[in-house]
Amino acid sequence: MSEWISSLHAVKRLRDAGLNAPEATLGLWAEAGFLRARAIWGRFSNDGGTDELTFPDESPADPDGLGAATPWPNIPSDFWHYVNVKHGNAEAHYEAGIFAALVVLDPEIGSHSDTEHIKLYGVSFNSDNLDALLNGVGEPQVEVKLTKTAPSNRGRRPNAEGWADFGAALARFVYDVDMTEQEDSGAIYEAVADMLANADRQPLDIRTVKPMIEKTILWIKNNKVEGHFGG
C-alpha cells in the first residue's frame, strides 16, 4: 500500500531536494493531477447548508470502473485549482495541512453554476507520487471531479415559485425561438436564467431544472407538444 505523508513532511521533502518554492510546487502538481492528495475530514457549505464529513481511509471500491459515487478521501484536482488561484478567500496552510476555497462545481455554465465552499483538514500527499516527480518520471493519476457534497433541499418544501417562474420563462423561450435548432440544454438554461435575472427573479440552479429543459427539447422535436418552429 502506498505511503501517505503529511503536508508538512511533503514540504520538507521538497525543500531538502533543493526546491525554492515547495508549497507552490505541491499545489501545482496536485492541480495537474500528478500528485494525489487526501484529507481526514472536511467542511462543505453551499446553499443547502453546511455539512462536516469524516472521510474513510480509502476511496470506495469501483470494480466497474465507472467512478465512485464520492471521490473522498482523495481530493479532486479541481479543488487545487481554486486554492492556487486564491478563489473565494482561499486558504493554504501547508504546515498544518489545512486548505480551503470556494469552488465552482460546473465551470462550463459560468456564473449560473452552483458553488461550494470546501475546507479540508489533515491533508496528506502520496509518497510514491512525490518520489516519482522528484525523479522526473511523474505520471498523471486517475482524475476525480468535484461534486456537490453538502445537504441538498431534499425533504424541504419545494420551491414552487421558482419552478413556476422558470417554467413560464422557458415557455416564453420556446415560443420565441426555433426549437428545431436548439439542442444545447446549457445554452437554453443560460438564456432562460438571463430572462429571469432581467426580471429581478432568481433562477433555479441548472441541476434542478436540466431534466425539464431536456424533456422540453425531446417533446418538441418529437412533436409531442407544439412549439414555435419559425415562420
Phi, psi and chi 1 to 4 in degrees:
 res  aa     phi    psi   chi1   chi2   chi3   chi4
   1 MET       -  139.5 -177.6  178.0  -67.2      -
   2 SER   -64.3  147.0  -63.2      -      -      -
   3 GLU   -88.5  139.4  179.0 -174.9    0.8      -
   4 TRP  -112.8  128.8  -66.5   83.0      -      -
   5 ILE  -114.8  151.8   60.0  174.2      -      -
   6 SER   -62.4  158.5   69.0      -      -      -
   7 SER   -57.5  -40.7  178.3      -      -      -
   8 LEU   -60.1  -45.5  176.0   63.4      -      -
   9 HIS   -70.2  -31.7  -78.1   87.8      -      -
  10 ALA   -64.6  -42.8      -      -      -      -
  11 VAL   -60.7  -44.5  170.6      -      -      -
  12 LYS   -61.6  -40.6 -176.1  178.0 -175.6  -58.8
  13 ARG   -63.3  -42.3 -176.8  177.0  -65.0 -174.7
  14 LEU   -68.9  -37.5  -94.5   62.3      -      -
  15 ARG   -65.5  -41.5 -173.0  173.0  -70.8  121.8
  16 ASP   -65.1  -27.2  -70.1  -13.7      -      -
  17 ALA   -80.5   -2.9      -      -      -      -
  18 GLY    98.4    8.1      -      -      -      -
  19 LEU   -77.2  136.1  -83.7   73.6      -      -
  20 ASN   -82.3  -23.6  -67.0  -35.6      -      -
  21 ALA  -130.8   68.7      -      -      -      -
  22 PRO   -63.5  -37.5   21.0  -32.4      -      -
  23 GLU   -64.3  -48.9  -66.9   91.9  -13.8      -
  24 ALA   -62.2  -38.0      -      -      -      -
  25 THR   -64.3  -44.1  -59.2      -      -      -
  26 LEU   -59.6  -45.7  -74.2  171.2      -      -
  27 GLY   -62.2  -40.7      -      -      -      -
  28 LEU   -70.4  -40.5  -68.7  171.5      -      -
  29 TRP   -62.9  -40.4  -81.8  -16.6      -      -
  30 ALA   -66.4  -41.0      -      -      -      -
  31 GLU   -63.8  -38.7  178.0 -176.5  -10.9      -
  32 ALA   -74.8   -9.5      -      -      -      -
  33 GLY    86.9   11.6      -      -      -      -
  34 PHE   -89.1  -19.6  -73.2   96.1      -      -
  35 LEU  -127.9  114.6  177.2   60.6      -      -
  36 ARG   -76.4  143.3  -75.2  178.0  -67.1  164.9
  37 ALA  -136.9  155.1      -      -      -      -
  38 ARG  -145.8  165.9   56.8  177.4   45.4  177.1
  39 ALA  -129.6  158.7      -      -      -      -
  40 ILE   -83.6  -44.0  -65.8  176.3      -      -
  41 TRP  -154.5  165.9   70.3  -78.6      -      -
  42 GLY  -150.7  160.4      -      -      -      -
  43 ARG  -116.6  126.2 -179.0  177.8  -66.3  120.7
  44 PHE  -120.0  126.5  -60.6   79.1      -      -
  45 SER  -130.4  128.2  -58.3      -      -      -
  46 ASN  -148.5 -167.2   58.9   36.8      -      -
  47 ASP   -67.2  -10.9   57.4   -0.5      -      -
  48 GLY   -90.2   -6.9      -      -      -      -
  49 GLY   128.2 -163.8      -      -      -      -
  50 THR  -124.4  137.1  -62.9      -      -      -
  51 ASP  -134.5  143.7 -160.7   12.7      -      -
  52 GLU  -113.2  126.4  -66.0 -175.3   -4.6      -
  53 LEU  -122.4  131.8  -59.4  176.7      -      -
  54 THR   -96.1  125.8  -60.6      -      -      -
  55 PHE   -87.9  153.5  -53.9  127.9      -      -
  56 PRO   -69.6  166.6   27.2  -35.5      -      -
  57 ASP   -70.7  -28.4  -67.5  -26.0      -      -
  58 GLU  -131.8  155.4  -63.8  -72.3  -21.1      -
  59 SER   -65.6  150.8  -63.0      -      -      -
  60 PRO   -58.2  147.6  -22.0   33.0      -      -
  61 ALA   -62.1  144.4      -      -      -      -
  62 ASP  -136.5   68.6 -179.4   24.6      -      -
  63 PRO   -63.6  -25.6   24.0  -34.3      -      -
  64 ASP   -90.7   -4.5  -61.1  -38.3      -      -
  65 GLY    68.3   25.8      -      -      -      -
  66 LEU   -95.5   -4.6  -59.8  176.7      -      -
  67 GLY    98.1  124.2      -      -      -      -
  68 ALA   -65.4  154.7      -      -      -      -
  69 ALA   -61.4  -30.9      -      -      -      -
  70 THR  -135.2  140.1  173.4      -      -      -
  71 PRO   -79.0  -19.2   29.4  -35.7      -      -
  72 TRP   -68.0  144.8  -49.0  103.1      -      -
  73 PRO   -83.6   -7.7   34.5  -38.4      -      -
  74 ASN   -66.4  132.8  -67.0  -27.1      -      -
  75 ILE   -86.0  124.1  -58.6  171.4      -      -
  76 PRO   -58.3  141.3  -24.5   34.8      -      -
  77 SER   -62.6  -27.9   55.8      -      -      -
  78 ASP   -58.4  -36.3  -69.4   -2.1      -      -
  79 PHE   -58.2  -41.6  171.7   78.1      -      -
  80 TRP   -66.2  -28.9  -66.5  102.4      -      -
  81 HIS   -58.6  -46.9  165.8   72.1      -      -
  82 TYR   -72.7  -27.6  -64.0  105.6      -      -
  83 VAL   -68.4  -46.3  171.0      -      -      -
  84 ASN   -67.0  -34.6  -67.5  -24.1      -      -
  85 VAL   -90.5    4.3  -60.7      -      -      -
  86 LYS    58.2   49.2  -60.8  176.4  174.2   58.0
  87 HIS   -86.5  131.7 -178.3   54.8      -      -
  88 GLY    61.6   56.7      -      -      -      -
  89 ASN    55.4   45.4  -63.1  -40.0      -      -
  90 ALA   -60.7  148.9      -      -      -      -
  91 GLU  -126.9  142.1  -59.8  176.0   44.9      -
  92 ALA  -142.7   96.6      -      -      -      -
  93 HIS  -110.6   83.8  -52.8  -71.0      -      -
  94 TYR   -64.2  -34.0  -78.4   87.8      -      -
  95 GLU   -65.4  -35.3  -62.3   84.9   -5.3      -
  96 ALA   -95.0  -12.1      -      -      -      -
  97 GLY    70.8   35.7      -      -      -      -
  98 ILE  -122.3  128.9  -61.2  173.0      -      -
  99 PHE  -139.6  147.4  -58.7   86.1      -      -
 100 ALA  -151.6  153.2      -      -      -      -
 101 ALA  -169.4  156.6      -      -      -      -
 102 LEU   -88.3  116.3  179.3   69.3      -      -
 103 VAL  -104.2  148.7  -55.1      -      -      -
 104 VAL   -98.7  119.1  178.2      -      -      -
 105 LEU   -78.6  -24.4  -63.1  175.5      -      -
 106 ASP  -139.7   78.9 -165.0  -14.4      -      -
 107 PRO   -58.3  -23.6  -22.2   33.0      -      -
 108 GLU   -65.1  -23.8  -67.3 -177.0    0.0      -
 109 ILE  -103.0    7.9   62.8  173.7      -      -
 110 GLY    63.8 -131.9      -      -      -      -
 111 SER   -66.2  -15.3   61.2      -      -      -
 112 HIS   -86.6   -3.5  -64.0  -58.1      -      -
 113 SER   -71.0  150.8  171.6      -      -      -
 114 ASP   -64.9  147.8  -75.2  -17.6      -      -
 115 THR  -124.1  160.5   58.4      -      -      -
 116 GLU  -148.8  132.8 -174.7  165.4   57.1      -
 117 HIS   -90.3  122.3 -173.1  -90.8      -      -
 118 ILE  -118.3  128.9  -59.4  176.0      -      -
 119 LYS  -125.1  122.2 -170.7  163.7 -173.1  174.8
 120 LEU  -112.2  143.4  -57.9  176.1      -      -
 121 TYR  -125.0  151.3  -60.9   82.7      -      -
 122 GLY    65.7   42.7      -      -      -      -
 123 VAL   -76.9  135.7  170.8      -      -      -
 124 SER  -131.2  162.7   57.0      -      -      -
 125 PHE  -121.4  152.6  -66.1   92.9      -      -
 126 ASN   -77.5  120.4 -174.4  -87.9      -      -
 127 SER   -65.3  -39.2 -179.3      -      -      -
 128 ASP   -63.5  -44.4  -69.0  -14.1      -      -
 129 ASN   -59.7  -42.6  -65.0  162.4      -      -
 130 LEU   -64.1  -44.0 -159.1   55.5      -      -
 131 ASP   -60.6  -43.4  -72.5  -19.3      -      -
 132 ALA   -62.9  -42.6      -      -      -      -
 133 LEU   -65.3  -40.5  -72.9  160.6      -      -
 134 LEU   -68.2  -23.3  -71.6  172.1      -      -
 135 ASN   -94.0    5.2  -71.6  -41.0      -      -
 136 GLY    75.8   20.8      -      -      -      -
 137 VAL  -126.4   28.8  -69.2      -      -      -
 138 GLY   -65.3  147.7      -      -      -      -
 139 GLU  -129.6  150.9  -64.3 -178.6   -6.7      -
 140 PRO   -59.8  139.7  -21.5   32.4      -      -
 141 GLN   -96.4  170.8  -55.3  -59.5  -52.9      -
 142 VAL   -60.6  126.5  175.5      -      -      -
 143 GLU   -84.6  136.8 -173.8  176.1   11.2      -
 144 VAL  -120.2  145.9  -68.3      -      -      -
 145 LYS  -107.5  151.8  -69.7  -68.9 -172.0 -179.3
 146 LEU   -70.4  139.2  -73.1  163.3      -      -
 147 THR  -135.7  157.7   55.2      -      -      -
 148 LYS   -66.9  126.0 -166.4  169.9 -175.5  177.2
 149 THR  -113.0  -34.2  -50.9      -      -      -
 150 ALA   -70.3  168.0      -      -      -      -
 151 PRO   -57.1  144.3  -21.4   31.7      -      -
 152 SER   -93.5 -173.4   67.6      -      -      -
 153 ASN   -85.8   11.2  -70.3  -35.0      -      -
 154 ARG   -59.0  133.6 -173.3 -177.2  -52.2  169.7
 155 GLY    90.9  -11.5      -      -      -      -
 156 ARG   -94.2  169.9  -58.2 -177.7 -177.3 -176.4
 157 ARG   -62.5  127.6  179.3 -174.6  -61.3  179.2
 158 PRO   -58.5  149.0  -21.2   32.6      -      -
 159 ASN   -81.3   77.8 -172.6  -15.5      -      -
 160 ALA   -61.0  -41.2      -      -      -      -
 161 GLU   -65.6  -40.1 -175.1  174.4   -2.6      -
 162 GLY   -64.1  -41.1      -      -      -      -
 163 TRP   -63.8  -42.6  -83.3  102.2      -      -
 164 ALA   -63.8  -43.4      -      -      -      -
 165 ASP   -61.7  -47.1  -77.3  -18.0      -      -
 166 PHE   -68.0  -40.5 -163.8   92.0      -      -
 167 GLY   -61.9  -40.7      -      -      -      -
 168 ALA   -65.9  -42.8      -      -      -      -
 169 ALA   -67.6  -37.9      -      -      -      -
 170 LEU   -64.5  -40.3  179.0   59.6      -      -
 171 ALA   -61.4  -40.8      -      -      -      -
 172 ARG   -64.2  -40.5 -179.3   68.4 -160.3 -170.5
 173 PHE   -61.2  -45.2  179.0   86.7      -      -
 174 VAL   -60.5  -38.4  169.7      -      -      -
 175 TYR   -67.9  -37.4 -179.0   82.3      -      -
 176 ASP   -86.1  -21.7  -70.1  -20.5      -      -
 177 VAL  -117.1  146.3  175.0      -      -      -
 178 ASP   -73.3  100.8 -175.2   -9.7      -      -
 179 MET   -72.3  -13.8  -73.6  -64.4  -70.9      -
 180 THR   -68.2  -15.4   59.9      -      -      -
 181 GLU  -106.7    7.2  -61.6  178.8   -0.2      -
 182 GLN  -111.4  118.7  -62.7  -67.2  -34.6      -
 183 GLU  -131.6  -12.1  -65.3 -176.7   -2.2      -
 184 ASP   -89.4  103.5 -173.6  -18.3      -      -
 185 SER   -64.7  -31.4   58.9      -      -      -
 186 GLY   -65.2  -41.8      -      -      -      -
 187 ALA   -67.1  -39.0      -      -      -      -
 188 ILE   -64.0  -43.1  -66.8  174.0      -      -
 189 TYR   -59.4  -44.4  175.1   83.1      -      -
 190 GLU   -57.5  -45.4  -71.7  -94.2   10.7      -
 191 ALA   -64.8  -45.0      -      -      -      -
 192 VAL   -68.2  -41.1  174.4      -      -      -
 193 ALA   -62.5  -38.6      -      -      -      -
 194 ASP   -65.1  -38.0  -74.5  -17.9      -      -
 195 MET   -60.4  -43.8  -70.0  168.6   61.0      -
 196 LEU   -67.9  -41.3  -70.8  167.8      -      -
 197 ALA   -62.0  -39.7      -      -      -      -
 198 ASN   -66.0  -22.7  -69.9  -25.6      -      -
 199 ALA   -97.6   14.4      -      -      -      -
 200 ASP    59.6   37.1  -66.2  -36.5      -      -
 201 ARG  -116.9  142.8  -51.0  -66.3  -72.0 -178.0
 202 GLN   -88.4  117.5  179.2   65.0   38.9      -
 203 PRO   -74.7  149.1   27.2  -34.3      -      -
 204 LEU   -66.2  157.4  -62.8  173.4      -      -
 205 ASP   -73.0  159.8   66.4   81.9      -      -
 206 ILE   -64.2  -32.2 -169.5  170.0      -      -
 207 ARG   -66.0  -28.8  -74.3  177.1  172.6   77.6
 208 THR   -74.4  -41.4  -59.2      -      -      -
 209 VAL  -104.5   -3.3  -63.0      -      -      -
 210 LYS   -57.7  -42.1 -170.7  172.7 -177.5  179.3
 211 PRO   -59.3  -36.8  -25.7   36.5      -      -
 212 MET   -62.2  -44.9  178.0 -160.0  -61.8      -
 213 ILE   -63.4  -46.6  -62.8  171.7      -      -
 214 GLU   -64.2  -38.8  -68.4  176.0  -19.1      -
 215 LYS   -67.6  -36.4  -75.3 -176.2  172.9   63.1
 216 THR   -60.4  -45.1  -60.1      -      -      -
 217 ILE   -59.8  -47.0  -65.0  170.5      -      -
 218 LEU   -64.9  -44.5  -72.9  173.9      -      -
 219 TRP   -62.2  -43.6  -71.8   -6.0      -      -
 220 ILE   -69.6  -43.3  -69.5  176.9      -      -
 221 LYS   -66.9  -25.5  -73.4 -176.3  176.3  -63.4
 222 ASN  -100.8   15.0  -71.1  -74.0      -      -
 223 ASN    59.1   31.1  -64.2  -41.1      -      -
 224 LYS   -78.3  -30.4  -62.4  -61.5 -176.3 -177.6
 225 VAL  -136.2  157.6  -64.2      -      -      -
 226 GLU   -83.1  133.7  -67.2 -175.4    3.9      -
 227 GLY  -127.1  175.5      -      -      -      -
 228 HIS   -84.7  117.0 -179.7   64.5      -      -
 229 PHE  -112.3   36.0  -66.5   91.9      -      -
 230 GLY    80.7  174.2      -      -      -      -
 231 GLY    85.7      -      -      -      -      -
